[in-house]
Amino acid sequence: MLKIDGSYGEGGGQILRSALALSMVEDQKIKVYDIRANRPNPGLSHQHLMAIKASSEICGAKTKGVEKGSTEIIFEPGEIEGGVYNFDIGTAGSITLLLQALIPPAFEADEQMIIKVRGGTDVKWSPPYDYFENVFLELLRRMNGDIGSELLKRGHYPKGGGKVKVTINPSELQDISLSEGVDMIEGRAFVSELPEHIAERMKKQVLKEFMDLETSISVESYESASPGTGIVVWTRGGKVFGKGVLGEKGVPAEEVGEKVAKDLKKNIEAGVDIDPNAADQLIPFLALSDSEGSLTTRKLTGHLETNVWLVNRFLEDGVELIEKENEVEIRY
């Protein structure tokens, strides 16, 4: 049994989700202890319980200690099975975070896996749906990952109610295919149960920041159980970067638009391969791919360091981080 310190490094739910994914792929029984030990509310929350439940369902795992507030679990995976799965996180728990635990094993399943999840699509401290689809999944597709997603309904904090469908076919992940250059900027500004001009103002600010690049930003206004707004931008071309920022009460729409545009611009101008958010999310897939290579990202984050540490607990020839003057190299 592999024992994993759930309080290591960033010490959040990411350790649990990545550990579950790698446990299933590597058929490795695990014990995760001190789960979220340094957080204000230690142990498993509803969101984390759902990740364990969903993981257990797709591989018939045996588990111990899976209850709210628990700081220690045992997870013994079984055989990963394709098919159609439906999961309801409840309230606005992040759909994109839940899928981080399920996508790696889905590539290893015996047949196509279709996962339908109800919860939050665009909520704090998690990848917004449009980043998930247009950056994260696009990068997986460039690694030969046969995966697609469909946004059925957006859901925001606190009621959630969003719906996403993801279809994954068994795939042998290969070295990532990236080349130089950015051809254009795409994006989506969205607003629900709030004035549409908020999204329009976000869009206008992004267009101001990218006068020298072809830029196409759509605006989406829709009904949902709770109000919400935000904007996600991404690149098209040889490189795939992205950034998403949600609107907040008291923060002008122009400030949100400026923030998302300037962050994206930093990644483009840095001349690196992937943005910091994609870097930590890709670590398990890079380690599990059949190739050796390297990628660069703009800065070192706690999430990146933590995911590299975790991957290296499972795989001997895992991932190495090399800090340089203006970038971090990821060797896998």
C-alpha positions as CSV (number, residue, x, y, z in Angstrom):
1,M,0.0,0.0,0.0
2,L,1.3,3.4,-1.0
3,K,1.0,6.0,1.8
4,I,0.4,9.6,0.8
5,D,0.7,12.7,3.1
6,G,-2.4,14.7,2.2
7,S,-1.0,17.8,3.9
8,Y,2.1,18.0,1.7
9,G,2.9,21.2,-0.1
10,E,-0.3,22.9,-1.3
11,G,-2.1,20.4,0.8
12,G,-5.6,20.7,-0.7
13,G,-8.0,18.5,-2.6
14,Q,-5.7,18.3,-5.6
15,I,-3.5,15.7,-3.8
16,L,-6.6,13.5,-3.2
17,R,-7.9,13.8,-6.8
18,S,-4.5,13.1,-8.4
19,A,-3.9,10.3,-6.0
20,L,-7.2,8.7,-6.9
21,A,-6.5,9.0,-10.6
22,L,-3.0,7.5,-10.4
23,S,-4.1,4.8,-8.1
24,M,-6.6,3.6,-10.7
25,V,-4.2,3.9,-13.6
26,E,-1.4,2.1,-11.8
27,D,-3.6,-0.3,-10.0
28,Q,-2.0,0.7,-6.7
29,K,-3.8,0.5,-3.4
30,I,-3.3,3.8,-1.5
31,K,-3.8,5.3,2.0
32,V,-4.1,9.1,2.1
33,Y,-3.7,10.6,5.5
34,D,-3.8,14.1,7.0
35,I,-6.2,15.1,4.2
36,R,-6.4,18.9,4.1
37,A,-4.9,19.0,7.6
38,N,-3.8,22.6,7.4
39,R,-7.0,24.0,6.0
40,P,-9.6,25.9,8.1
41,N,-12.0,22.9,7.8
42,P,-9.7,19.8,7.6
43,G,-10.7,16.5,6.1
44,L,-13.1,15.6,3.4
45,S,-15.8,18.0,2.3
46,H,-18.8,17.1,0.1
47,Q,-16.8,17.9,-3.1
48,H,-14.0,15.4,-2.1
49,L,-16.4,12.7,-1.1
50,M,-17.9,13.0,-4.5
51,A,-14.5,12.5,-6.1
52,I,-14.0,9.3,-4.1
53,K,-17.5,8.0,-4.9
54,A,-17.2,8.7,-8.6
55,S,-13.7,7.1,-8.7
56,S,-15.0,4.1,-6.9
57,E,-17.9,3.7,-9.3
58,I,-15.8,3.6,-12.5
59,C,-13.4,1.0,-11.1
60,G,-15.4,-0.9,-8.5
61,A,-12.9,0.2,-5.7
62,K,-13.0,-0.9,-2.1
63,T,-12.8,2.0,0.3
64,K,-12.5,2.8,4.0
65,G,-12.9,6.1,5.9
66,V,-15.0,7.8,3.3
67,E,-17.2,10.2,5.3
68,K,-17.4,13.9,5.8
69,G,-14.6,15.3,7.8
70,S,-12.5,12.2,7.6
71,T,-8.7,12.9,7.4
72,E,-7.7,9.4,6.3
73,I,-8.9,7.1,3.6
74,I,-7.9,3.8,2.0
75,F,-8.7,3.3,-1.7
76,E,-8.2,-0.1,-3.3
77,P,-9.0,0.2,-7.1
78,G,-10.5,-2.5,-9.3
79,E,-10.8,-2.8,-13.0
80,I,-11.6,0.5,-14.9
81,E,-14.8,0.0,-16.8
82,G,-16.2,2.2,-19.6
83,G,-19.8,3.0,-20.1
84,V,-22.1,5.9,-19.1
85,Y,-21.9,7.4,-15.7
86,N,-24.0,10.1,-14.1
87,F,-22.7,12.1,-11.0
88,D,-24.4,14.9,-9.1
89,I,-22.0,16.8,-7.0
90,G,-24.8,18.9,-5.4
91,T,-24.8,22.7,-4.9
92,A,-22.0,24.3,-6.8
93,G,-19.1,21.8,-6.3
94,S,-16.7,22.2,-9.2
95,I,-17.4,19.9,-12.2
96,T,-14.0,20.5,-13.7
97,L,-12.2,19.6,-10.5
98,L,-14.1,16.3,-10.2
99,L,-13.2,15.4,-13.8
100,Q,-9.5,15.7,-12.9
101,A,-9.8,12.5,-11.0
102,L,-11.7,10.7,-13.7
103,I,-10.1,11.6,-17.0
104,P,-6.7,9.8,-16.6
105,P,-8.3,6.4,-15.8
106,A,-10.9,6.9,-18.5
107,F,-8.1,6.9,-21.1
108,E,-7.2,3.4,-19.7
109,A,-10.8,2.0,-19.7
110,D,-11.8,-1.1,-21.7
111,E,-14.2,1.0,-23.9
112,Q,-15.6,4.5,-24.4
113,M,-16.6,6.3,-21.2
114,I,-19.3,9.0,-21.1
115,I,-19.4,11.0,-17.9
116,K,-22.3,13.4,-17.2
117,V,-21.8,15.6,-14.2
118,R,-24.1,18.1,-12.4
119,G,-22.7,20.9,-10.2
120,G,-20.8,24.1,-10.7
121,T,-19.3,25.0,-14.1
122,D,-17.8,28.4,-13.3
123,V,-16.9,28.7,-9.6
124,K,-14.1,30.1,-7.5
125,W,-10.8,28.2,-7.1
126,S,-11.4,25.9,-10.1
127,P,-10.9,26.0,-13.8
128,P,-13.9,27.7,-15.5
129,Y,-15.6,25.4,-18.1
130,D,-14.4,27.4,-21.1
131,Y,-10.7,27.0,-19.9
132,F,-11.3,23.3,-19.4
133,E,-12.6,22.8,-22.9
134,N,-10.5,25.2,-24.9
135,V,-7.1,24.9,-23.1
136,F,-6.9,21.8,-20.9
137,L,-8.8,19.4,-23.2
138,E,-7.1,21.0,-26.3
139,L,-3.7,20.2,-24.8
140,L,-4.8,16.6,-24.1
141,R,-6.0,16.3,-27.7
142,R,-2.5,17.4,-28.7
143,M,-1.2,14.4,-26.7
144,N,-3.4,12.1,-28.8
145,G,-6.1,12.1,-26.1
146,D,-9.5,11.3,-27.7
147,I,-11.7,13.5,-25.6
148,G,-14.6,15.9,-26.1
149,S,-16.9,17.8,-23.9
150,E,-20.3,19.5,-24.1
151,L,-21.6,22.3,-21.9
152,L,-25.3,21.5,-21.3
153,K,-26.0,24.2,-18.7
154,R,-23.9,26.7,-16.7
155,G,-24.1,26.6,-12.9
156,H,-22.8,29.1,-10.4
157,Y,-22.3,29.4,-6.6
158,P,-24.3,28.7,-4.4
159,K,-27.0,26.6,-6.1
160,G,-25.0,25.2,-9.0
161,G,-27.2,23.2,-11.3
162,G,-24.7,23.2,-14.2
163,K,-24.4,20.2,-16.5
164,V,-21.4,18.9,-18.5
165,K,-21.0,15.8,-20.6
166,V,-17.6,14.5,-21.4
167,T,-16.8,11.6,-23.8
168,I,-13.5,9.8,-23.6
169,N,-12.2,7.0,-25.8
170,P,-9.3,4.8,-24.7
171,S,-6.1,6.5,-25.9
172,E,-2.4,6.0,-25.7
173,L,-1.0,9.4,-24.7
174,Q,2.0,10.7,-26.7
175,D,4.3,13.6,-26.6
176,I,2.5,16.9,-26.8
177,S,2.3,18.6,-30.2
178,L,3.1,22.3,-29.9
179,S,4.7,24.7,-32.3
180,E,5.6,28.4,-32.2
181,G,3.2,31.3,-32.5
182,V,-0.2,32.5,-31.6
183,D,-2.6,33.1,-34.6
184,M,-5.5,34.7,-32.7
185,I,-7.3,35.2,-29.4
186,E,-10.7,33.7,-28.7
187,G,-12.9,34.0,-25.7
188,R,-16.3,34.1,-24.1
189,A,-17.8,36.6,-21.7
190,F,-20.8,35.3,-19.9
191,V,-23.5,36.6,-17.6
192,S,-26.5,35.1,-15.9
193,E,-29.3,36.9,-14.0
194,L,-27.3,40.1,-14.2
195,P,-27.3,43.0,-16.8
196,E,-25.8,41.9,-20.1
197,H,-23.7,45.1,-20.3
198,I,-21.4,43.6,-17.7
199,A,-20.2,40.9,-20.2
200,E,-20.0,43.5,-23.0
201,R,-17.8,45.7,-20.9
202,M,-15.5,42.8,-20.1
203,K,-15.3,42.0,-23.8
204,K,-14.5,45.6,-24.7
205,Q,-11.6,45.7,-22.3
206,V,-10.0,42.6,-23.7
207,L,-10.3,43.9,-27.2
208,K,-8.5,47.1,-26.1
209,E,-5.6,45.0,-24.7
210,F,-5.2,43.0,-27.9
211,M,-5.3,45.6,-30.6
212,D,-2.3,43.9,-32.4
213,L,-3.9,40.4,-32.6
214,E,-7.0,39.1,-34.3
215,T,-9.5,38.7,-31.4
216,S,-12.9,37.2,-31.3
217,I,-14.9,37.3,-28.0
218,S,-18.5,36.0,-27.9
219,V,-21.0,37.1,-25.3
220,E,-23.4,34.7,-23.7
221,S,-26.4,35.6,-21.6
222,Y,-28.5,32.8,-20.0
223,E,-30.7,31.7,-17.1
224,S,-29.3,29.8,-14.2
225,A,-30.2,28.9,-10.6
226,S,-27.7,31.5,-9.2
227,P,-26.3,34.7,-10.8
228,G,-22.8,34.7,-12.2
229,T,-20.5,36.3,-14.6
230,G,-17.0,36.0,-15.9
231,I,-14.7,35.9,-19.0
232,V,-12.3,33.3,-20.3
233,V,-9.8,33.9,-23.1
234,W,-7.5,31.5,-24.9
235,T,-5.1,31.4,-27.9
236,R,-5.3,29.6,-31.2
237,G,-2.2,28.6,-33.2
238,G,0.9,26.7,-32.3
239,K,0.7,27.5,-28.6
240,V,-2.4,27.0,-26.4
241,F,-2.6,29.5,-23.4
242,G,-5.7,30.6,-21.5
243,K,-7.0,32.5,-18.5
244,G,-10.4,32.8,-16.8
245,V,-11.6,35.3,-14.3
246,L,-15.0,35.4,-12.6
247,G,-16.8,38.6,-11.8
248,E,-17.2,39.6,-8.2
249,K,-19.5,42.0,-6.5
250,G,-17.9,45.4,-6.2
251,V,-15.3,44.7,-8.9
252,P,-15.8,46.7,-12.1
253,A,-16.3,44.7,-15.3
254,E,-13.4,46.6,-16.9
255,E,-11.1,45.5,-14.1
256,V,-12.0,41.8,-14.7
257,G,-11.5,42.2,-18.5
258,E,-8.1,43.9,-18.0
259,K,-6.9,41.2,-15.5
260,V,-7.7,38.3,-17.8
261,A,-6.1,40.0,-20.8
262,K,-2.9,41.0,-19.1
263,D,-2.4,37.6,-17.6
264,L,-2.8,35.9,-21.0
265,K,-0.5,38.5,-22.5
266,K,2.2,37.6,-20.0
267,N,2.2,34.0,-21.1
268,I,2.4,34.9,-24.8
269,E,5.2,37.3,-24.3
270,A,7.2,35.0,-22.0
271,G,7.8,32.6,-24.9
272,V,7.0,29.5,-22.8
273,D,5.1,26.4,-23.9
274,I,2.1,26.3,-21.4
275,D,0.5,28.6,-18.9
276,P,1.0,28.0,-15.1
277,N,-2.6,26.6,-14.6
278,A,-2.2,24.1,-17.4
279,A,1.2,23.1,-16.1
280,D,0.0,21.6,-12.9
281,Q,-3.1,20.0,-14.5
282,L,-1.0,18.2,-17.2
283,I,1.6,16.7,-14.8
284,P,-0.1,13.3,-14.4
285,F,-0.7,13.0,-18.2
286,L,2.9,13.9,-19.0
287,A,4.2,11.3,-16.6
288,L,1.8,8.6,-17.9
289,S,2.6,9.3,-21.6
290,D,4.7,7.0,-23.7
291,S,7.2,9.8,-24.5
292,E,10.0,11.7,-22.9
293,G,10.3,15.4,-23.4
294,S,10.2,18.8,-21.7
295,L,7.9,21.9,-21.5
296,T,8.4,25.3,-20.1
297,T,6.0,27.4,-18.0
298,R,6.3,31.0,-16.8
299,K,6.4,30.4,-13.0
300,L,6.5,27.8,-10.3
301,T,3.3,27.4,-8.3
302,G,2.4,25.4,-5.2
303,H,0.0,23.3,-7.2
304,L,2.7,22.4,-9.8
305,E,5.3,21.4,-7.1
306,T,2.7,19.4,-5.2
307,N,1.5,17.5,-8.3
308,V,5.1,16.7,-9.3
309,W,5.8,15.4,-5.8
310,L,2.7,13.2,-5.9
311,V,3.4,11.8,-9.4
312,N,6.9,10.8,-8.4
313,R,5.5,8.8,-5.5
314,F,3.8,6.5,-8.0
315,L,6.2,6.5,-10.9
316,E,10.0,6.1,-10.7
317,D,10.7,8.0,-13.9
318,G,8.2,10.7,-13.3
319,V,8.7,14.4,-13.6
320,E,11.5,16.8,-12.8
321,L,11.3,20.6,-12.3
322,I,14.2,22.8,-13.2
323,E,13.9,26.5,-12.2
324,K,15.6,28.9,-14.5
325,E,15.8,32.7,-14.5
326,N,12.5,33.5,-16.2
327,E,10.8,30.1,-16.5
328,V,10.4,26.6,-15.1
329,E,11.3,23.6,-17.2
330,I,9.2,20.4,-16.8
331,R,11.1,17.3,-17.8
332,Y,9.1,14.1,-18.1
